[in-house]
Structure formats: structure tokens, C-alpha cells
Amino acid sequence: MEIAIIGAGIGGLTLALRLHQKGLKPRVYETTAELRPLGVGIVSQPYGTREMTELGLLDELNAASVDSIESLYYNQYGQEIYGERCGSHMGYPHAQRFIHRGIWQMMLYKAVVERLGKDAVVLGARCAGFEQDDTGVTIRFTAHPAATNPVPTEVRADVMIASDGINSAVRAQLHPQKSKPHFSGITLWRGVTLMKPFKTGGAILHIGAPSQGSLIVYPIVDNYEGTGLTLVNWIVEQNDRAESIEDWNQKGDVAEIAHMFDECELDFINVGEMLRNSKEVYLFPLIDHDPLEQWSFGRVTLMGDAAHAMYPRGGNGACQALVDARVVAEKLITIESPAEAFKAYEEERRPIANRLVLANRGDGPEVVRRIVEERTGGKRFDDIEKVLPFAEADSIFKEYHRLAGMKRPNENPNEASGFRSVFFHNA
Ligand SMILES: Cc1cc2nc3c(=O)[nH]c(=O)nc-3n(C[C@H](O)[C@H](O)[C@H](O)COP(=O)(O)OP(=O)(O)OC[C@H]3O[C@@H](n4cnc5c(N)ncnc54)[C@H](O)[C@@H]3O)c2cc1C
């Protein structure tokens, strides 16, 4: 079967590996002329790590990422609200890992080239549209001016799976009325800073009063280039800025936001310094797509961000694409008719992904910071237990994991996954 995959992002490359595991040899068409490790931090949830294990890439993932040990919530003054263990430290069978998006993509690309051959990925090929009939799909391409390999203007395939990201050309053709993303009104500032490791070396910090802005911080590379320092990823959510353009590589000036966390006092990290010392800073609007009512049209289907772009705040975007890849491959191999296979894939995946898109528009577990801001009127507190009792915070997290399809493995109250430093370790 001739299988065309559009887009060599994390989703498209994983699909190529999954199909190869089933004995098929798909071809991936990627618009950029050269794959480079772009982006900043991203999360492999325990279920994403399971997918990587099944692909035989666990060692590579572990070597390139940082184990996620604990997740800590603070108000804008740096006062601790709640803490929770992560991944295998919480009892899930697989670890949660923090990784640079570009490193993850290049790891998958290397595996595709090794397993399927270099010609399995055609670089510099931008899908410009397609037509399908009863026997196949004709896909039109335009060549990138910097392409060094031959780029076909037209390809005939039995099926096409579009994994061409949030600005998917295939999605725009299938759903012209729903091609414009939904803007939340929030701008994301994303940066990386080289600094001394903090806390357990595997902590994700959630800081701030949501009505003013939020900051998320986590390590993505340990002992960066042998320096003993950690490469730390940070994301600032700014509420009151005009919409920025949808370009993952749009650079920003950190001076615009660094002052936002001047009041935050943490004894293990200087937040202002971290922001100002950033190696690179990018701007991106917090956007997603409204959930779609149909992904599969005959011999063509959507996956990953092309099907269900969601706010990256939930840390599920890449992992959902990995799951799509597994399910598409399983259905294509077990169901004879491609159209039926794509329908079955969509039936299994669309309700879950759409639910997550909508859930990510809410606060998720970040709601604990909002509750504290509301109950304290945005002021410092003396005793967090009087503002947000531990049991209340813990039940919010328990419920969130259940909703996200990752029920906490350990619900025994004597061994709760959540904690406050006073109960667990010295802050
Ligand atoms: C450059 C870049 C940087 C990113 N940085 C971050 C980040 O820092 N943090 C984060 O949470 N998420 C980031 N993302 C998004 C994240 O990678 C996805 O949410 C997630 O991995 C799902 O992957 P995907 O394969 O569906 O989409 P993507 O990873 O977006 O991959 C889509 C691929 O399709 C290619 N493509 C697009 N249009 C066409 C076309 N017409 N024809 C052929 N190929 C096409 C793109 O070049 C890209 O390689 C980034 C995406 C990109 C493209």
C-alpha cells in the first residue's frame, strides 16, 4: 500500500515508525528543506513515554530528556500552594519526561532514516492540495526553493494521512470554514535559560496569580554540554497583549515581561534573573482549533495538531499525536478498506482528543492558583491551610487526572501523591 504522510513533525514521524513496525513503508512529505531542532520544551506524559517504549526508543528518550519528579504550585509571591509527584514517582508504570521539542523530533527523524531509509522523508515538499477518487489520492506539492533533493509536483497514493500541524493545508481544504484558529487572548512567551539545577533537578514550577500572568518552569537538558548546568524551559502567559502571529519562530524581547515576576521570592531560584538570562525568547499566541466533527474523508484523514490542535499548557499535544499514530497504524493493518480503517481510527480517537481540546481551555489543575488569588484578594497568605485546605487541593488534582484519562495510580490517602513541603521535604 502506498501511504503518504504529510508533515515530518513528531506526529508524522511517529506514524512512519508505527507503520514500519507493521511491515509497511510509508513516505513522509515535509515542507521545510532541512529539519532542524526547533521549538523549546515539551512534555512526554507517562502515556507518551509508553508509546516511545513500544517504538523501541526509550533509551534514546531517557538520554535526551529529564525525569519529571515533582510539580509545585506557588502564588505570585513564591508562597507554596501545593505539590504533587509526577510520572513513575506517582506510581504510573512509565515516567513523565521533559524534553526539547526539536531534540525529540530529530530523534524520531533519525530512527525513520535508519529503519525506513533516507528516501522515506521527502524534504522541501509542501502539500498544496489533493483530489481523491475511488482508487486513490492525488497530492499536489510545491517545492521549497532551498530543497536539495528532487521534489515531485504530484504524487499518487492509496491513502493520505495529514500530520501537517496547526496550520494544516489539508485541514483547510477539508474544513475551509474552520481553518482559522481560536485565540484565547493570551500570549505565550517561551524561552530557555542555562542555570544551576534547582530542587530535585526534576521539578516543574507553576507560579503566579492567573489574572496577572503565569509562569511555568521546568528543566529540559541535564548537565548541558558537560557544563554541570541545566537547560531550563520557561513559559510566561501574558494576558493583555495584542495577538502575535502564528509563527513558532517569532522572536520577542524579554524586557517586555521580565518585571511581571519581580515580587516572586523563591529561595532556590531567582525568577527575574532566569528570564533576563534567557538564551532565546519566542512569542506565540495561545491558540487552538475548535473541535472538529469529522477527521476522515474517504482515503484521507487528519492526525496530531492538524486534527486537534490544543493549548500546549496541558502538556498533551505531542503525546496525543503519538497515540493517533498507533491507532491509525493498527486500523490500517487490520481493516481492509482504508476508508473504514480511517473511520474506525476517528471513532476511537476523536471523542478523547476533542474532550482534551475543551478541557485545556479551562484552568486544569492551575485552578488552585486562581482559587488562592480569589480567596486572598491577590495578597500574601499566612497559612495556606486556611486559604485552600490540602484535602480540597488534592481532590482537584485527583479529578483532573481522572478527566485527562490518567487516573492517579495511588489513591490511598495515607500515601497521597500530593504534598505540601512541610509534610514531604524541606523547601
Ligand atoms: C517549529 C515548531 C516548533 C514548535 N515548538 C513547540 C514548543 O516549543 N512547545 C510546544 O508545546 N509545542 C511546539 N510545537 C507544536 C508541537 O510540536 C505539536 O503540538 C505536537 O508535537 C504535535 O505534532 P504534530 O506532528 O501534529 O505537529 P507539528 O509538530 O507542528 O508538525 C507539523 C509538521 O508539518 C510540516 N508542515 C506544515 N505544513 C505542511 C505542508 N503544507 N506540507 C508538508 N509539511 C507541512 C511542518 O513543517 C512540521 O514539520 C512546535 C511545532 C513546530 C512546527
The ligand as an SDF file (V2000), in Angstrom:
LIG
                    3D

 53 58  0  0  0  0  0  0  0  0999 V2000
    8.7250   24.6660   14.5300 C   0  0  0  0  0  0  0  0  0  0  0  0
    7.7900   24.1870   15.6070 C   0  0  0  0  0  0  0  0  0  0  0  0
    8.0870   24.4980   16.9440 C   0  0  0  0  0  0  0  0  0  0  0  0
    7.2200   24.0720   17.9590 C   0  0  0  0  0  0  0  0  0  0  0  0
    7.5420   24.3820   19.2460 N   0  0  0  0  0  0  0  0  0  0  0  0
    6.7570   23.9580   20.2440 C   0  0  0  0  0  0  0  0  0  0  0  0
    7.1030   24.2450   21.5860 C   0  0  0  0  0  0  0  0  0  0  0  0
    8.1110   24.8710   21.8650 O   0  0  0  0  0  0  0  0  0  0  0  0
    6.2770   23.8000   22.5770 N   0  0  0  0  0  0  0  0  0  0  0  0
    5.1290   23.0920   22.2760 C   0  0  0  0  0  0  0  0  0  0  0  0
    4.3950   22.7040   23.1870 O   0  0  0  0  0  0  0  0  0  0  0  0
    4.7900   22.7780   21.0100 N   0  0  0  0  0  0  0  0  0  0  0  0
    5.5650   23.2050   19.9790 C   0  0  0  0  0  0  0  0  0  0  0  0
    5.2230   22.8910   18.6900 N   0  0  0  0  0  0  0  0  0  0  0  0
    3.9920   22.0960   18.4450 C   0  0  0  0  0  0  0  0  0  0  0  0
    4.1860   20.6280   18.7930 C   0  0  0  0  0  0  0  0  0  0  0  0
    5.2890   20.1130   18.1210 O   0  0  0  0  0  0  0  0  0  0  0  0
    2.9250   19.8730   18.3960 C   0  0  0  0  0  0  0  0  0  0  0  0
    1.8340   20.3690   19.1750 O   0  0  0  0  0  0  0  0  0  0  0  0
    2.9670   18.3750   18.6480 C   0  0  0  0  0  0  0  0  0  0  0  0
    4.2460   17.8590   18.6000 O   0  0  0  0  0  0  0  0  0  0  0  0
    2.0710   17.6130   17.6430 C   0  0  0  0  0  0  0  0  0  0  0  0
    2.8340   17.3530   16.4970 O   0  0  0  0  0  0  0  0  0  0  0  0
    2.3520   17.3490   15.0020 P   0  0  0  0  0  0  0  0  0  0  0  0
    3.2700   16.4190   14.3070 O   0  0  0  0  0  0  0  0  0  0  0  0
    0.9000   17.1210   14.8980 O   0  0  0  0  0  0  0  0  0  0  0  0
    2.5860   18.8560   14.5150 O   0  0  0  0  0  0  0  0  0  0  0  0
    3.9300   19.6740   14.3190 P   0  0  0  0  0  0  0  0  0  0  0  0
    4.9560   19.2860   15.3010 O   0  0  0  0  0  0  0  0  0  0  0  0
    3.5290   21.0870   14.2360 O   0  0  0  0  0  0  0  0  0  0  0  0
    4.4770   19.1880   12.8880 O   0  0  0  0  0  0  0  0  0  0  0  0
    3.8660   19.5330   11.6670 C   0  0  0  0  0  0  0  0  0  0  0  0
    4.8920   19.3410   10.5550 C   0  0  0  0  0  0  0  0  0  0  0  0
    4.2330   19.5220    9.3040 O   0  0  0  0  0  0  0  0  0  0  0  0
    5.0280   20.3670    8.4780 C   0  0  0  0  0  0  0  0  0  0  0  0
    4.0990   21.0160    7.5300 N   0  0  0  0  0  0  0  0  0  0  0  0
    3.2650   22.0510    7.7740 C   0  0  0  0  0  0  0  0  0  0  0  0
    2.5470   22.3460    6.6790 N   0  0  0  0  0  0  0  0  0  0  0  0
    2.9270   21.4640    5.7250 C   0  0  0  0  0  0  0  0  0  0  0  0
    2.5340   21.2590    4.3730 C   0  0  0  0  0  0  0  0  0  0  0  0
    1.5860   22.0040    3.7780 N   0  0  0  0  0  0  0  0  0  0  0  0
    3.1420   20.2700    3.6560 N   0  0  0  0  0  0  0  0  0  0  0  0
    4.1080   19.4880    4.2320 C   0  0  0  0  0  0  0  0  0  0  0  0
    4.5090   19.6470    5.5120 N   0  0  0  0  0  0  0  0  0  0  0  0
    3.9170   20.6190    6.2480 C   0  0  0  0  0  0  0  0  0  0  0  0
    5.6930   21.3060    9.4710 C   0  0  0  0  0  0  0  0  0  0  0  0
    6.8490   21.9110    8.9350 O   0  0  0  0  0  0  0  0  0  0  0  0
    6.0060   20.3600   10.6150 C   0  0  0  0  0  0  0  0  0  0  0  0
    7.2390   19.7180   10.4560 O   0  0  0  0  0  0  0  0  0  0  0  0
    6.0370   23.3190   17.6410 C   0  0  0  0  0  0  0  0  0  0  0  0
    5.7590   23.0000   16.3100 C   0  0  0  0  0  0  0  0  0  0  0  0
    6.6140   23.4250   15.2970 C   0  0  0  0  0  0  0  0  0  0  0  0
    6.3050   23.0670   13.8420 C   0  0  0  0  0  0  0  0  0  0  0  0
  1  2  1  0
  2  3  1  0
  2 52  2  0
  3  4  2  0
  4  5  1  0
  4 50  1  0
  5  6  2  0
  6  7  1  0
  6 13  1  0
  7  8  2  0
  7  9  1  0
  9 10  1  0
 10 11  2  0
 10 12  1  0
 12 13  2  0
 13 14  1  0
 14 15  1  0
 14 50  1  0
 15 16  1  0
 16 17  1  0
 16 18  1  0
 18 19  1  0
 18 20  1  0
 20 21  1  0
 20 22  1  0
 22 23  1  0
 23 24  1  0
 24 25  2  0
 24 26  1  0
 24 27  1  0
 27 28  1  0
 28 29  2  0
 28 30  1  0
 28 31  1  0
 31 32  1  0
 32 33  1  0
 33 34  1  0
 33 48  1  0
 34 35  1  0
 35 36  1  0
 35 46  1  0
 36 37  1  0
 36 45  1  0
 37 38  2  0
 38 39  1  0
 39 40  1  0
 39 45  2  0
 40 41  1  0
 40 42  2  0
 42 43  1  0
 43 44  2  0
 44 45  1  0
 46 47  1  0
 46 48  1  0
 48 49  1  0
 50 51  2  0
 51 52  1  0
 52 53  1  0
M  END
$$$$
